[in-house]
Amino acid sequence: MAMAVICASNTYADNTEIPSDSTKNQSIQASISNQNEQTHSLSQAIDQTLQYQLQTGLWQTQQQIGQANLAQSQLWQNPSLSIEQTGFANDQERELSIGIAQPLDIFGVRQARQNLAKLSNAQIELHEKIYRAKLELIVSYLWSQVVIGELEHQLTEQQLATSRQILDATQKRYQAGAIAQVDVDRIKMSVLADERQAQQVAQQLQTAKQNLSALWGERSLGQNMMNASALSVENIFPKWSEDQVLAQSKNNWLTQNLQLQSKQSYAELAMLKSAARPQPTLLLGMTQDKSPEQESNTRLNVGVEIPLNLFNSNQYKSAMVQAKQTSLAQQQRYQLEQAELKLQSLLDQLDGLSTQFQQIDQVQVPLAEQVQQKVMLGFRAGKLSVTDVQQATQQLQQTRLQKIDVLGQAWQSYIELQSISQGFALEEITQADALHNMNQAFWQAIQNNELIGAGE
């Protein structure tokens, strides 16, 4: 979607009066007031989206699973009951044995499993924070597209109004016999082209509004929700703090997630080491002997069963977990290095785009507006031709489009800057079905039990 911005001008195509200082001050105040309304609208959009998306019960389900998993990890292993009898005939000696075997946890397997379950619950909490942060970025991106779409719509309407003024002046000169019919037809073609462009931009704006309002379950965006008619140019260009961005990137959500995964791998390794030790089983039972003469003898049996971990002591599982720890550490260092390089490049790019934007907005566009106005006045006075008016108008339009292009690049770089600094890929935020994919990933995580991993 192309980006546009309306720029202030001291001159107008219809030769109206130049606004006074008081009028300018009122316009500035209106711009500031409208910027506050815009900020409130973005906050409202984020709040509405969070409220709507979280009512699906996604995180309530995750929390229930986490609580149940923690409670499950605290349970002791079940005992086993064995009953054995030999000799069933009356003339045979009979022996009845009843025993209970209870595994003993003397090396802390149960405690290690609880620690892993607690880390799984911490991961659920972290993923909820990541979900909220990513959702806010998605809302901010779509919201910015609507604001810029509003401004682009105003630009096309302004261009269309200018074209109609030129057509009106051309028709008057034709009626006076100063120009030919073909000149009028050329201007009519320009008006028709501008009308088609205005319709296209209006449709794109409507689509952008629908994409935004769909985040909180509405089909269309209310007129009062987004009104950029008085938004000043200074408030349109994205703002950032280099120190804040770099500080945020050092402990972003990706880094926190990798750190938590590292803690989980250490907890898993501790559980494997505990489980690798011989876990004894307490045996308690009773044996009753009965002879054919109906004499009986009862004995109490107490014993301990100790497995011999001669072949399987989870040595290969431990090696796999240790390899995972090394990989996580390498990934964390790599991600941090790449993020720093990319962020510095984006910061430099934004600085350059800011300089270009100010140059175009403060110098080139006002100059193009003055030229177009003077040519328009000369055309009305019969001193210049239709071609001169068209060239001046086209030059003004191209200059505005150049400013729009720079602004679009700036917003793209800014969204990428915010995404990388928080540990997200740009396509996770800007793709058309970003919210759908994110929800699907978290729902699938519930089914796959990826966020639990507390052991058996």
C-alpha positions as CSV (number, residue, x, y, z in Angstrom):
1,M,0.0,0.0,0.0
2,A,1.5,3.3,-1.0
3,M,2.0,5.9,1.7
4,A,1.0,9.5,1.5
5,V,1.1,12.7,3.6
6,I,-0.6,16.0,3.2
7,C,1.8,18.9,3.4
8,A,1.1,22.4,4.5
9,S,1.2,25.2,1.9
10,N,1.0,29.0,2.0
11,T,-0.4,29.2,-1.5
12,Y,-3.4,27.5,-3.2
13,A,-4.3,26.7,-6.8
14,D,-7.4,28.7,-6.7
15,N,-5.5,31.8,-5.6
16,T,-7.1,32.1,-2.2
17,E,-5.6,34.2,0.6
18,I,-2.5,33.1,2.4
19,P,-3.4,32.1,6.0
20,S,-2.5,34.6,8.7
21,D,-0.2,33.8,11.7
22,S,-3.3,33.2,13.9
23,T,-4.7,30.8,11.5
24,K,-1.4,28.9,11.4
25,N,-1.3,28.7,15.2
26,Q,-4.9,27.4,15.2
27,S,-3.8,24.8,12.7
28,I,-0.8,23.8,14.8
29,Q,-3.0,23.4,17.9
30,A,-5.5,21.4,15.9
31,S,-2.6,19.1,14.8
32,I,-1.3,18.6,18.3
33,S,-4.8,17.9,19.5
34,N,-5.4,15.5,16.7
35,Q,-2.1,13.8,17.5
36,N,-3.3,13.1,21.0
37,E,-6.5,11.7,19.6
38,Q,-4.4,9.5,17.3
39,T,-2.3,8.2,20.2
40,H,-5.4,7.5,22.2
41,S,-6.9,5.7,19.2
42,L,-3.8,3.4,18.9
43,S,-4.0,2.6,22.6
44,Q,-7.7,1.9,22.3
45,A,-7.0,-0.3,19.3
46,I,-4.4,-2.3,21.3
47,D,-6.7,-2.6,24.3
48,Q,-9.6,-3.7,22.2
49,T,-7.5,-6.3,20.4
50,L,-6.0,-7.7,23.5
51,Q,-9.4,-7.9,25.2
52,Y,-10.9,-9.7,22.2
53,Q,-8.1,-12.0,21.4
54,L,-7.5,-13.1,25.0
55,Q,-11.2,-14.0,25.5
56,T,-10.7,-17.1,23.4
57,G,-9.3,-18.8,26.5
58,L,-5.9,-19.5,25.0
59,W,-3.8,-18.7,28.0
60,Q,-6.4,-19.9,30.5
61,T,-6.0,-23.3,28.9
62,Q,-2.2,-23.1,29.0
63,Q,-2.3,-22.1,32.7
64,Q,-4.6,-25.0,33.5
65,I,-2.3,-27.4,31.8
66,G,0.7,-25.9,33.6
67,Q,-0.9,-26.1,37.0
68,A,-2.0,-29.7,36.4
69,N,1.4,-30.6,35.2
70,L,3.0,-29.1,38.3
71,A,0.6,-31.0,40.5
72,Q,1.3,-34.2,38.5
73,S,5.1,-33.8,39.0
74,Q,4.6,-33.7,42.8
75,L,3.0,-37.1,43.0
76,W,4.9,-40.2,44.3
77,Q,5.2,-43.3,42.2
78,N,2.5,-45.9,42.7
79,P,3.3,-49.0,44.7
80,S,2.7,-52.5,43.2
81,L,0.9,-55.4,44.8
82,S,1.9,-59.0,44.1
83,I,0.0,-62.2,45.1
84,E,1.4,-65.6,44.5
85,Q,0.2,-69.1,45.6
86,T,1.6,-72.5,45.0
87,G,-0.2,-75.8,45.6
88,F,-3.9,-76.0,45.2
89,A,-4.8,-79.6,46.0
90,N,-5.7,-80.6,49.6
91,D,-2.9,-83.2,49.7
92,Q,-0.3,-80.6,48.6
93,E,1.7,-78.2,50.7
94,R,0.4,-74.7,49.9
95,E,2.3,-71.4,50.0
96,L,0.6,-68.0,49.7
97,S,2.8,-64.9,49.3
98,I,1.5,-61.3,49.4
99,G,3.9,-58.4,48.8
100,I,4.0,-54.7,48.2
101,A,6.8,-53.0,46.3
102,Q,7.3,-49.2,46.8
103,P,9.9,-47.4,44.7
104,L,12.0,-45.0,46.9
105,D,13.1,-41.6,45.6
106,I,16.3,-41.0,47.5
107,F,18.2,-39.2,44.7
108,G,15.7,-36.4,44.1
109,V,14.1,-37.5,40.8
110,R,10.7,-36.2,42.0
111,Q,12.2,-32.8,43.1
112,A,14.0,-32.5,39.7
113,R,10.7,-33.2,37.9
114,Q,9.0,-30.5,40.0
115,N,11.8,-28.0,39.1
116,L,11.3,-28.8,35.4
117,A,7.5,-28.3,35.8
118,K,8.0,-24.9,37.4
119,L,10.3,-23.8,34.5
120,S,7.5,-25.0,32.1
121,N,5.1,-22.7,33.9
122,A,7.6,-19.9,33.7
123,Q,7.8,-20.6,30.0
124,I,4.0,-20.3,29.7
125,E,4.1,-16.9,31.4
126,L,6.9,-15.8,29.1
127,H,5.1,-16.9,26.0
128,E,2.0,-15.0,27.1
129,K,4.2,-11.8,27.4
130,I,5.7,-12.6,23.9
131,Y,2.2,-13.0,22.6
132,R,1.1,-9.6,23.9
133,A,4.2,-7.8,22.7
134,K,3.9,-9.3,19.2
135,L,0.2,-8.5,19.1
136,E,0.8,-4.9,20.0
137,L,3.3,-4.7,17.2
138,I,0.8,-6.2,14.7
139,V,-1.8,-3.7,15.8
140,S,0.7,-0.8,15.6
141,Y,1.7,-1.8,12.1
142,L,-1.9,-2.0,10.8
143,W,-2.9,1.1,12.6
144,S,0.0,3.0,10.9
145,Q,-1.2,1.7,7.6
146,V,-4.7,3.2,8.2
147,V,-3.3,6.6,9.3
148,I,-1.0,6.8,6.2
149,G,-3.9,5.5,4.1
150,E,-6.1,8.4,5.4
151,L,-3.4,10.9,4.5
152,E,-2.9,9.3,1.0
153,H,-6.6,9.6,0.5
154,Q,-6.5,13.3,1.4
155,L,-3.6,13.7,-1.1
156,T,-5.5,12.2,-3.9
157,E,-8.6,14.2,-3.1
158,Q,-6.4,17.3,-3.1
159,Q,-4.9,16.4,-6.4
160,L,-8.4,15.7,-7.8
161,A,-9.6,19.1,-6.6
162,T,-6.6,20.8,-8.3
163,S,-7.3,18.9,-11.6
164,R,-11.0,20.1,-11.5
165,Q,-9.9,23.7,-10.9
166,I,-7.6,23.4,-13.9
167,L,-10.4,21.9,-16.0
168,D,-12.7,24.8,-14.9
169,A,-10.1,27.4,-15.9
170,T,-9.4,25.5,-19.2
171,Q,-13.1,25.5,-20.1
172,K,-13.4,29.2,-19.5
173,R,-10.4,29.9,-21.7
174,Y,-11.9,27.6,-24.4
175,Q,-15.2,29.5,-24.2
176,A,-13.2,32.7,-24.7
177,G,-11.7,31.2,-27.8
178,A,-8.1,31.3,-26.4
179,I,-7.4,27.5,-26.6
180,A,-8.6,24.5,-28.6
181,Q,-11.0,21.7,-27.7
182,V,-8.2,19.2,-27.6
183,D,-6.7,21.1,-24.7
184,V,-9.9,20.7,-22.8
185,D,-10.0,17.0,-23.6
186,R,-6.5,16.5,-22.3
187,I,-7.4,18.1,-19.0
188,K,-10.6,15.9,-18.8
189,M,-8.4,12.8,-19.3
190,S,-6.3,14.0,-16.4
191,V,-9.4,14.5,-14.2
192,L,-10.7,11.0,-15.1
193,A,-7.3,9.5,-14.2
194,D,-7.3,11.3,-10.9
195,E,-10.8,10.1,-10.1
196,R,-9.8,6.5,-10.7
197,Q,-6.8,7.0,-8.5
198,A,-8.9,8.5,-5.8
199,Q,-11.3,5.5,-6.0
200,Q,-8.5,3.1,-5.8
201,V,-6.9,4.8,-2.8
202,A,-10.3,4.9,-1.1
203,Q,-10.7,1.2,-1.6
204,Q,-7.2,0.5,-0.2
205,L,-8.0,2.6,2.8
206,Q,-11.2,0.7,3.4
207,T,-9.3,-2.5,3.2
208,A,-6.7,-1.3,5.7
209,K,-9.5,-0.2,8.1
210,Q,-11.1,-3.6,7.8
211,N,-7.8,-5.4,8.5
212,L,-7.3,-3.3,11.6
213,S,-10.9,-3.6,13.0
214,A,-10.9,-7.3,12.3
215,L,-8.3,-7.6,15.1
216,W,-11.0,-6.9,17.7
217,G,-13.8,-8.7,15.8
218,E,-15.5,-5.8,13.9
219,R,-16.1,-5.8,10.2
220,S,-15.5,-2.0,9.7
221,L,-13.8,0.8,11.5
222,G,-15.9,3.6,12.8
223,Q,-15.4,7.1,11.4
224,N,-14.5,8.5,14.8
225,M,-11.9,5.9,15.4
226,M,-9.4,7.2,12.8
227,N,-9.5,10.8,11.7
228,A,-6.2,12.1,10.4
229,S,-7.5,15.2,8.7
230,A,-5.4,17.6,10.8
231,L,-2.4,15.4,11.5
232,S,0.7,17.4,11.0
233,V,3.7,16.2,9.0
234,E,6.0,16.3,12.0
235,N,3.9,13.8,13.8
236,I,3.7,11.4,10.9
237,F,7.4,10.5,10.6
238,P,8.3,7.7,13.1
239,K,10.3,8.6,16.2
240,W,12.8,6.4,17.9
241,S,15.5,6.5,20.6
242,E,18.8,4.8,19.6
243,D,19.8,4.1,23.2
244,Q,16.4,2.7,24.0
245,V,16.4,0.4,21.0
246,L,19.9,-0.9,21.6
247,A,19.2,-1.5,25.3
248,Q,16.0,-3.3,24.5
249,S,17.7,-5.6,22.0
250,K,20.2,-6.9,24.6
251,N,17.5,-8.5,26.7
252,N,14.7,-8.9,24.2
253,W,12.0,-11.6,24.1
254,L,14.1,-14.0,22.0
255,T,17.0,-13.7,24.4
256,Q,14.8,-14.3,27.4
257,N,13.2,-17.3,25.7
258,L,16.7,-18.8,24.9
259,Q,17.8,-18.2,28.5
260,L,14.7,-20.0,29.8
261,Q,15.3,-22.9,27.4
262,S,18.8,-23.1,28.7
263,K,17.5,-23.3,32.3
264,Q,15.1,-26.1,31.2
265,S,17.9,-28.1,29.6
266,Y,20.0,-27.8,32.8
267,A,16.9,-29.0,34.8
268,E,16.3,-31.8,32.4
269,L,20.0,-32.8,32.7
270,A,19.7,-32.8,36.5
271,M,16.6,-35.0,36.3
272,L,18.4,-37.5,33.9
273,K,21.4,-37.7,36.3
274,S,19.1,-38.4,39.2
275,A,17.2,-41.0,37.3
276,A,20.5,-42.6,36.2
277,R,21.3,-43.5,39.8
278,P,20.1,-46.9,41.1
279,Q,16.6,-46.2,42.5
280,P,15.9,-48.8,45.2
281,T,12.5,-50.4,45.7
282,L,11.2,-51.3,49.2
283,L,9.7,-54.8,49.3
284,L,7.3,-55.6,52.1
285,G,5.3,-58.8,52.2
286,M,3.9,-61.9,54.0
287,T,4.3,-65.6,53.2
288,Q,2.0,-68.3,54.7
289,D,2.8,-72.0,54.5
290,K,0.1,-74.6,55.0
291,S,0.8,-78.4,55.2
292,P,-1.7,-81.1,54.3
293,E,-2.1,-81.7,58.0
294,Q,-3.6,-78.2,58.2
295,E,-0.6,-76.8,60.0
296,S,0.3,-73.2,59.0
297,N,3.3,-71.0,59.4
298,T,3.3,-67.2,58.6
299,R,6.5,-65.2,57.9
300,L,7.0,-61.5,57.4
301,N,9.3,-60.5,54.5
302,V,11.2,-57.2,54.2
303,G,13.7,-56.5,51.4
304,V,15.1,-54.0,49.0
305,E,15.5,-54.3,45.3
306,I,18.3,-52.3,43.7
307,P,18.6,-52.1,39.9
308,L,22.0,-52.4,38.4
309,N,22.5,-49.6,35.9
310,L,25.3,-51.4,34.1
311,F,24.1,-50.8,30.5
312,N,21.6,-47.9,30.6
313,S,22.4,-44.9,32.7
314,N,20.9,-42.3,30.4
315,Q,24.4,-41.4,29.3
316,Y,23.3,-40.7,25.7
317,K,20.3,-38.7,26.7
318,S,22.6,-36.6,28.9
319,A,24.9,-36.1,25.9
320,M,22.0,-34.9,23.8
321,V,20.9,-32.4,26.4
322,Q,24.4,-31.1,26.8
323,A,24.7,-30.7,23.0
324,K,21.4,-28.8,23.2
325,Q,22.8,-26.5,25.9
326,T,25.8,-25.7,23.7
327,S,23.6,-25.0,20.7
328,L,21.4,-22.7,22.8
329,A,24.4,-20.7,23.9
330,Q,25.8,-20.5,20.4
331,Q,22.3,-19.4,19.1
332,Q,22.0,-16.7,21.7
333,R,25.4,-15.2,20.8
334,Y,24.7,-15.4,17.1
335,Q,21.3,-13.8,17.4
336,L,22.7,-11.0,19.5
337,E,25.5,-10.3,17.1
338,Q,23.2,-10.3,14.1
339,A,20.6,-8.1,15.8
340,E,23.2,-5.5,16.7
341,L,24.5,-5.3,13.1
342,K,21.0,-5.1,11.7
343,L,19.8,-2.6,14.2
344,Q,22.8,-0.3,13.6
345,S,22.2,-0.5,9.9
346,L,18.5,0.4,10.3
347,L,19.3,3.3,12.7
348,D,21.7,4.7,10.1
349,Q,19.1,4.2,7.4
350,L,16.4,6.0,9.4
351,D,18.7,8.9,10.1
352,G,19.3,9.3,6.4
353,L,15.6,9.0,5.5
354,S,14.8,11.6,8.2
355,T,17.2,14.0,6.5
356,Q,15.8,13.3,3.1
357,F,12.2,13.7,4.4
358,Q,12.9,17.1,5.9
359,Q,14.7,18.3,2.7
360,I,11.8,17.3,0.5
361,D,9.1,18.5,2.9
362,Q,10.7,21.9,3.8
363,V,12.3,22.8,0.5
364,Q,11.3,20.8,-2.5
365,V,7.5,20.6,-1.9
366,P,7.0,24.2,-1.0
367,L,9.1,25.3,-4.1
368,A,7.0,23.0,-6.3
369,E,3.8,24.4,-4.9
370,Q,4.9,28.0,-5.5
371,V,5.9,27.1,-9.1
372,Q,2.5,25.4,-9.7
373,Q,0.6,28.3,-8.3
374,K,2.5,30.9,-10.4
375,V,2.0,28.8,-13.5
376,M,-1.7,28.5,-12.7
377,L,-2.0,32.3,-12.3
378,G,-0.2,32.8,-15.6
379,F,-2.5,30.3,-17.3
380,R,-5.6,32.1,-16.0
381,A,-4.2,35.4,-17.3
382,G,-3.6,33.8,-20.7
383,K,0.2,34.1,-20.6
384,L,0.9,30.3,-20.3
385,S,-0.4,27.2,-22.0
386,V,-2.2,24.1,-20.8
387,T,1.0,22.2,-21.3
388,D,2.8,24.5,-18.8
389,V,0.1,23.9,-16.2
390,Q,0.2,20.2,-16.7
391,Q,4.0,20.1,-16.4
392,A,4.0,22.2,-13.2
393,T,1.2,20.1,-11.7
394,Q,2.9,16.9,-12.6
395,Q,6.2,18.1,-11.1
396,L,4.4,19.0,-7.8
397,Q,2.7,15.5,-7.8
398,Q,6.1,13.8,-8.4
399,T,7.7,15.7,-5.6
400,R,4.9,14.8,-3.2
401,L,5.1,11.1,-4.3
402,Q,8.9,11.2,-3.6
403,K,8.2,12.4,-0.1
404,I,5.6,9.7,0.3
405,D,8.1,7.1,-0.9
406,V,10.7,8.3,1.7
407,L,8.0,8.2,4.4
408,G,7.0,4.7,3.4
409,Q,10.6,3.5,3.6
410,A,11.0,5.1,7.0
411,W,7.9,3.3,8.4
412,Q,9.1,0.0,6.9
413,S,12.5,0.5,8.5
414,Y,10.9,1.6,11.8
415,I,8.7,-1.5,12.0
416,E,11.6,-3.7,11.2
417,L,13.7,-1.9,13.8
418,Q,11.0,-2.5,16.5
419,S,10.6,-6.1,15.5
420,I,14.3,-7.0,15.6
421,S,14.9,-5.1,18.8
422,Q,12.2,-7.2,20.5
423,G,13.4,-10.4,18.9
424,F,10.8,-10.9,16.2
425,A,11.2,-11.5,12.5
426,L,9.7,-8.7,10.3
427,E,7.4,-11.1,8.4
428,E,5.9,-12.2,11.7
429,I,4.5,-8.7,12.1
430,T,3.8,-7.5,8.5
431,Q,2.5,-10.5,6.7
432,A,-1.2,-10.4,5.9
433,D,-2.2,-13.3,8.1
434,A,0.3,-12.6,11.0
435,L,-2.3,-12.8,13.7
436,H,-3.8,-16.0,12.3
437,N,-0.4,-17.7,12.1
438,M,0.5,-16.6,15.6
439,N,-2.7,-17.9,17.1
440,Q,-2.4,-21.2,15.2
441,A,1.2,-21.7,16.5
442,F,0.1,-21.2,20.1
443,W,-3.0,-23.4,19.7
444,Q,-0.8,-26.1,18.1
445,A,1.6,-25.8,21.0
446,I,-1.3,-26.8,23.4
447,Q,-2.0,-29.9,21.4
448,N,1.6,-30.8,21.1
449,N,2.3,-30.1,24.7
450,E,5.4,-28.1,23.7
451,L,5.2,-25.6,26.6
452,I,5.1,-28.3,29.4
453,G,7.9,-30.8,29.2
454,A,8.0,-31.6,32.9
455,G,8.7,-35.2,32.4
456,E,6.7,-38.3,33.2
